[in-house]
Amino acid sequence: MVIEAIFASLLTILSIVSKKKIKDKTFNCQKQYLIMKYLGVYFLIIILLAFFFPADAHVPVLVDDNENIENAVLIEDPLKSWALYDELDAGEVHYYRFFMNKGQSLSISLFVPKTDEFTPSLAIMGPGIRSNIRPIFLEIPGDSGVLILEGELPGDAIYEPFTPTSHYKLAEIALNIEEAGTYYVAVYDQDTGGRYGLAIGSREEFELLEWIMVPFNVIRIHKWEGQSLAFILSPTILVVIIGLFFIYRKKRSLGFFSIIGSFAGLLYIGSGAAMLIQMFIALSSASFTLSVFLTLVFVLVSILVGIAILHISFQDDVNNKARVKMVILGIIGLFAWAGILIGPLSALIAGILPSYDKINKIK
């Protein structure tokens, strides 16, 4: 799990804190207990996050178990822009269903992450479609007509700036609905199998939770592309480990605010570095477009806000002004997809929870 991988690096902090020898004689056991107590609260929140928010946000969506029409994936709002990711075995058919009203426009495109022999096709089935084509390998509901769109591999990949990724669009259509009813989309390839994506709808909008959970879904998309979790997270984890190493080499005292704040700042910087690497990977197969600058904006925001958090974390005087700044930077991170959600959460916790006397640095 993503949280478990980053959670391990935070365990290093707690280990250092719990084993260090306290040199300041004015630092009593009660205050040490209070700092450990709030570190424990931090850990509890992270654990609850892992259990109750397992990166299952609606946009994008990774699906499975839809090999027959009875188990077709339900798309509740087909006018909203969805990106569905799945993997098809040779000879399989995957089904999706949704309701459309008369006069609405249905936008659908089919894409794959790489060029190989896998070029699936899609079929649109519904009451408003006039066609006599009825392939025997498709489950066709009632008297629905069938519109077949054969997948054709294009020459160039398309760059997607938000993830960032690149993909090859095989088929695309905008269909005016002439009759209200339940419509189905089927994706199939009778000869080969592979990973594919299905984009449905054109209304670009995110609910609050969908937007905040994008970083976790992006990781899942990169796994869908074929990257390992270790590779995806390695830039972030490397930045956190190296950053913690240099921070704890300094002979200075560290309190709860500094410990959690520095962890948050490093996560911001690490996630920016990871996005930058993914951008270069995507551009290795896609042509350079102006949308690359949009990716760079997210990268710069993550890194610059991370540096600002580190600066605030090591202020000698942790006053209310510093706490307000930390909370604001935490909120910015939530909406800028920085720190894989744990970074902004850490910044918010550091800014809200009270701090106590500092823990002296162990030599």
C-alpha positions as CSV (number, residue, x, y, z in Angstrom):
1,M,0.0,0.0,0.0
2,V,1.0,3.6,-0.7
3,I,0.4,4.7,2.9
4,E,2.3,1.7,4.3
5,A,5.4,2.6,2.3
6,I,5.5,6.2,3.4
7,F,4.4,5.2,6.9
8,A,7.6,3.2,7.3
9,S,9.7,6.3,6.9
10,L,7.8,8.0,9.7
11,L,8.5,5.1,11.9
12,T,12.1,6.1,11.7
13,I,11.3,9.4,13.2
14,L,9.4,7.8,16.1
15,S,12.3,5.4,16.7
16,I,14.8,8.2,17.0
17,V,12.5,10.2,19.3
18,S,11.7,7.2,21.6
19,K,15.4,6.1,21.9
20,K,17.1,9.4,22.3
21,K,18.7,10.5,25.6
22,I,17.2,13.6,27.0
23,K,19.9,16.0,28.0
24,D,17.8,19.0,29.0
25,K,17.2,18.5,32.7
26,T,14.2,20.8,32.6
27,F,12.5,18.5,30.2
28,N,10.4,16.3,32.5
29,C,8.8,12.9,31.9
30,Q,5.3,14.4,31.8
31,K,6.1,16.7,28.8
32,Q,7.9,13.9,27.1
33,Y,4.8,11.8,27.5
34,L,2.7,14.6,26.0
35,I,4.8,14.8,22.8
36,M,4.7,11.1,22.4
37,K,1.0,11.2,22.9
38,Y,0.5,13.6,20.0
39,L,2.8,11.6,17.8
40,G,0.5,8.7,18.6
41,V,-2.5,10.7,17.6
42,Y,-0.7,11.4,14.3
43,F,-0.1,7.7,13.7
44,L,-3.7,6.9,14.5
45,I,-5.0,9.4,11.9
46,I,-2.7,8.0,9.3
47,I,-3.9,4.4,10.0
48,L,-7.6,5.5,9.9
49,L,-6.8,7.2,6.6
50,A,-5.4,3.9,5.2
51,F,-8.5,1.9,6.2
52,F,-11.3,4.3,5.3
53,F,-9.9,6.0,2.2
54,P,-8.2,3.2,0.1
55,A,-7.9,5.4,-3.0
56,D,-11.3,4.4,-4.4
57,A,-12.3,7.8,-5.6
58,H,-14.7,8.0,-8.6
59,V,-12.6,9.8,-11.1
60,P,-10.6,8.0,-12.4
61,V,-12.0,4.5,-11.8
62,L,-10.2,1.1,-12.0
63,V,-12.7,-1.7,-12.6
64,D,-12.9,-5.5,-12.9
65,D,-15.4,-8.4,-12.8
66,N,-17.5,-7.1,-15.7
67,E,-17.1,-10.0,-18.1
68,N,-20.8,-10.4,-18.7
69,I,-23.7,-8.0,-19.2
70,E,-25.3,-8.9,-15.9
71,N,-22.2,-7.5,-14.1
72,A,-21.8,-4.5,-16.4
73,V,-20.2,-1.6,-14.5
74,L,-22.8,1.1,-13.8
75,I,-21.9,4.6,-14.7
76,E,-24.4,6.8,-12.8
77,D,-23.7,10.0,-14.7
78,P,-22.5,9.4,-18.3
79,L,-22.4,13.1,-19.1
80,K,-19.7,13.6,-16.5
81,S,-16.1,12.9,-17.6
82,W,-15.0,9.5,-16.4
83,A,-11.8,7.6,-17.1
84,L,-12.2,3.8,-16.5
85,Y,-9.1,1.6,-16.5
86,D,-9.1,-2.2,-16.9
87,E,-7.3,-5.2,-18.4
88,L,-8.8,-7.5,-21.0
89,D,-7.9,-11.1,-21.6
90,A,-8.0,-12.4,-25.2
91,G,-11.5,-13.4,-26.1
92,E,-13.1,-11.5,-23.2
93,V,-15.7,-8.8,-23.4
94,H,-16.1,-6.1,-20.8
95,Y,-19.5,-4.4,-20.3
96,Y,-20.5,-0.9,-19.0
97,R,-24.0,0.4,-18.7
98,F,-25.7,3.8,-18.2
99,F,-29.0,5.6,-18.7
100,M,-29.3,8.3,-21.4
101,N,-32.2,10.7,-22.1
102,K,-33.3,11.7,-25.6
103,G,-31.4,14.7,-27.0
104,Q,-28.3,14.1,-24.8
105,S,-24.8,13.6,-26.4
106,L,-22.7,10.5,-25.5
107,S,-18.9,11.0,-25.8
108,I,-16.8,7.9,-25.7
109,S,-13.1,7.2,-26.5
110,L,-11.0,4.0,-26.2
111,F,-7.3,4.2,-25.5
112,V,-4.3,2.0,-24.6
113,P,-1.1,2.9,-22.7
114,K,1.4,1.5,-25.2
115,T,1.7,0.3,-28.8
116,D,1.7,-3.5,-29.3
117,E,-0.5,-6.1,-30.9
118,F,-3.4,-5.2,-28.6
119,T,-5.9,-2.9,-30.4
120,P,-9.3,-3.6,-28.8
121,S,-12.6,-2.4,-30.3
122,L,-15.8,-1.2,-28.7
123,A,-19.5,-1.7,-29.3
124,I,-22.3,0.7,-28.3
125,M,-25.7,-1.0,-27.7
126,G,-29.0,0.7,-27.0
127,P,-32.6,1.4,-28.0
128,G,-31.7,4.4,-30.1
129,I,-29.1,2.8,-32.3
130,R,-30.2,1.6,-35.8
131,S,-28.1,-1.3,-37.0
132,N,-28.5,-4.9,-38.1
133,I,-25.0,-5.9,-36.9
134,R,-25.2,-8.4,-34.1
135,P,-21.8,-10.1,-33.4
136,I,-22.3,-13.6,-31.9
137,F,-19.7,-13.0,-29.2
138,L,-21.6,-10.0,-27.7
139,E,-24.4,-10.3,-25.2
140,I,-27.0,-7.9,-26.7
141,P,-29.9,-6.8,-24.5
142,G,-33.4,-7.2,-26.1
143,D,-33.9,-5.4,-29.4
144,S,-30.9,-3.0,-28.9
145,G,-29.0,-1.9,-32.0
146,V,-25.2,-2.3,-32.1
147,L,-22.7,0.3,-33.3
148,I,-19.2,-1.1,-33.8
149,L,-16.1,1.1,-33.6
150,E,-13.0,-0.8,-34.7
151,G,-9.8,0.1,-32.8
152,E,-7.1,1.6,-34.9
153,L,-3.7,2.4,-33.5
154,P,-2.6,6.1,-34.2
155,G,0.9,7.2,-35.0
156,D,1.4,9.4,-32.0
157,A,0.6,9.2,-28.3
158,I,-1.4,11.9,-26.5
159,Y,0.1,13.6,-23.4
160,E,-2.2,13.9,-20.4
161,P,-0.8,16.6,-18.0
162,F,-2.6,15.9,-14.8
163,T,-1.4,12.4,-14.1
164,P,1.0,12.8,-16.1
165,T,0.8,9.9,-18.6
166,S,0.6,9.3,-22.3
167,H,-1.8,7.0,-24.2
168,Y,-2.8,6.0,-27.7
169,K,-6.4,6.8,-28.7
170,L,-7.9,3.9,-30.7
171,A,-11.5,5.0,-31.3
172,E,-13.6,8.0,-30.5
173,I,-17.3,9.1,-31.1
174,A,-19.8,11.7,-30.1
175,L,-23.3,10.2,-30.5
176,N,-26.6,12.1,-30.3
177,I,-29.1,10.0,-28.4
178,E,-32.4,9.6,-30.2
179,E,-34.3,7.5,-27.7
180,A,-34.1,7.4,-23.9
181,G,-33.1,4.1,-22.3
182,T,-30.3,2.0,-20.9
183,Y,-27.2,1.9,-23.1
184,Y,-24.3,-0.5,-23.0
185,V,-20.7,-0.2,-24.1
186,A,-18.7,-3.4,-24.7
187,V,-14.9,-3.5,-25.1
188,Y,-13.4,-6.6,-26.8
189,D,-10.5,-8.2,-28.6
190,Q,-10.9,-11.7,-29.9
191,D,-7.2,-12.3,-30.5
192,T,-5.1,-10.7,-27.9
193,G,-5.4,-9.1,-24.4
194,G,-3.9,-6.1,-22.7
195,R,-4.6,-2.9,-20.7
196,Y,-7.1,-0.4,-22.0
197,G,-8.9,2.8,-20.8
198,L,-12.4,3.9,-21.6
199,A,-13.3,7.6,-21.4
200,I,-17.0,8.5,-21.1
201,G,-18.6,11.9,-20.9
202,S,-17.4,15.4,-21.5
203,R,-18.4,17.5,-18.5
204,E,-15.2,18.1,-16.6
205,E,-16.0,18.3,-12.9
206,F,-14.7,16.8,-9.6
207,E,-16.4,16.5,-6.3
208,L,-14.2,17.6,-3.3
209,L,-13.3,14.0,-2.3
210,E,-12.6,13.0,-5.9
211,W,-10.2,15.9,-6.3
212,I,-8.3,15.3,-3.0
213,M,-8.0,11.6,-3.7
214,V,-6.4,12.1,-7.2
215,P,-2.8,11.4,-6.0
216,F,-3.8,7.9,-4.9
217,N,-5.6,7.2,-8.1
218,V,-2.7,8.5,-10.1
219,I,-0.5,5.9,-8.4
220,R,-3.0,3.2,-9.4
221,I,-3.0,4.4,-13.0
222,H,0.8,4.2,-13.1
223,K,0.5,0.6,-11.8
224,W,-2.1,-0.1,-14.5
225,E,0.4,1.1,-17.0
226,G,2.8,-1.6,-15.8
227,Q,5.0,0.3,-13.4
228,S,5.8,-1.2,-10.0
229,L,4.8,0.5,-6.8
230,A,8.4,0.6,-5.7
231,F,9.3,2.5,-8.8
232,I,6.4,4.9,-8.6
233,L,7.1,5.8,-4.9
234,S,10.9,5.6,-5.0
235,P,11.5,9.4,-5.8
236,T,9.3,10.4,-2.9
237,I,10.7,7.9,-0.4
238,L,14.3,8.7,-1.5
239,V,13.7,12.5,-0.9
240,V,12.2,11.8,2.5
241,I,15.0,9.4,3.6
242,I,17.8,11.7,2.5
243,G,16.0,14.8,3.9
244,L,15.5,13.1,7.3
245,F,19.2,12.0,7.3
246,F,20.5,15.6,6.9
247,I,17.9,17.0,9.3
248,Y,18.8,14.7,12.1
249,R,22.6,15.1,11.5
250,K,22.2,18.7,12.7
251,K,22.9,19.3,16.4
252,R,19.6,21.0,17.2
253,S,16.5,20.4,19.3
254,L,13.3,19.1,17.6
255,G,9.8,19.4,18.8
256,F,6.5,17.9,17.6
257,F,5.9,20.8,15.2
258,S,9.4,20.5,13.6
259,I,9.3,16.7,13.4
260,I,5.9,16.5,11.6
261,G,6.4,19.7,9.7
262,S,9.7,18.5,8.2
263,F,8.1,15.2,7.2
264,A,5.3,17.0,5.5
265,G,7.7,19.3,3.6
266,L,9.8,16.4,2.4
267,L,6.7,14.6,1.2
268,Y,5.7,17.7,-0.8
269,I,9.2,17.9,-2.4
270,G,9.3,14.2,-3.1
271,S,5.9,14.1,-4.7
272,G,7.0,17.0,-7.0
273,A,10.1,15.1,-8.0
274,A,8.0,12.0,-8.7
275,M,5.6,13.9,-10.9
276,L,8.5,15.4,-12.8
277,I,9.9,11.9,-13.5
278,Q,6.5,10.7,-14.7
279,M,6.3,13.7,-17.0
280,F,9.6,12.7,-18.7
281,I,8.4,9.1,-19.0
282,A,5.2,10.3,-20.7
283,L,7.1,12.6,-23.0
284,S,9.3,9.7,-24.1
285,S,6.3,8.4,-26.2
286,A,4.2,11.6,-26.6
287,S,5.0,14.8,-28.4
288,F,5.7,18.0,-26.5
289,T,2.7,20.2,-26.1
290,L,1.8,23.4,-24.1
291,S,0.0,21.2,-21.6
292,V,3.4,20.1,-20.3
293,F,3.6,23.5,-18.6
294,L,0.5,22.7,-16.6
295,T,2.3,19.7,-15.2
296,L,5.3,21.9,-14.4
297,V,3.0,24.2,-12.5
298,F,2.0,21.3,-10.2
299,V,5.6,20.2,-9.9
300,L,6.8,23.7,-8.9
301,V,3.9,24.3,-6.4
302,S,4.7,21.0,-4.7
303,I,8.4,21.7,-4.4
304,L,8.2,25.4,-3.5
305,V,5.4,24.9,-0.9
306,G,7.5,22.0,0.5
307,I,10.5,24.3,0.9
308,A,8.3,26.9,2.6
309,I,7.0,24.2,5.1
310,L,10.6,23.2,5.9
311,H,11.5,26.8,6.6
312,I,8.5,27.2,8.9
313,S,9.2,23.9,10.6
314,F,12.6,25.0,11.9
315,Q,11.7,28.4,13.2
316,D,12.9,29.0,16.7
317,D,9.6,30.5,17.8
318,V,6.6,28.4,17.0
319,N,3.9,31.1,17.3
320,N,0.3,31.3,16.1
321,K,1.4,33.0,12.9
322,A,3.7,30.0,12.0
323,R,0.8,27.6,12.8
324,V,-1.6,29.5,10.5
325,K,1.0,29.5,7.7
326,M,1.4,25.7,8.2
327,V,-2.4,25.1,8.0
328,I,-2.7,27.3,4.9
329,L,0.2,25.4,3.2
330,G,-1.5,22.1,4.2
331,I,-4.7,23.2,2.5
332,I,-2.8,24.3,-0.6
333,G,-1.2,20.8,-0.7
334,L,-4.6,19.1,-0.7
335,F,-5.8,21.0,-3.8
336,A,-2.4,20.9,-5.5
337,W,-2.1,17.1,-5.1
338,A,1.2,17.5,-3.2
339,G,2.6,15.1,-0.7
340,I,0.4,12.1,-1.6
341,L,-2.3,13.4,0.8
342,I,-0.2,12.4,3.8
343,G,2.0,15.5,3.4
344,P,-0.9,18.0,3.6
345,L,-2.4,15.9,6.5
346,S,0.9,16.1,8.4
347,A,1.1,19.9,7.8
348,L,-2.5,20.4,9.1
349,I,-1.8,18.3,12.2
350,A,1.5,20.1,12.9
351,G,-0.4,23.5,12.6
352,I,-3.4,22.5,14.7
353,L,-2.0,20.3,17.6
354,P,-0.2,22.1,20.4
355,S,3.5,21.6,20.8
356,Y,5.6,21.3,24.0
357,D,9.2,21.6,25.0
358,K,11.6,20.4,22.4
359,I,13.3,17.1,22.3
360,N,17.1,17.4,22.2
361,K,18.9,15.9,19.2
362,I,20.7,12.6,20.0
363,K,24.3,12.6,19.0
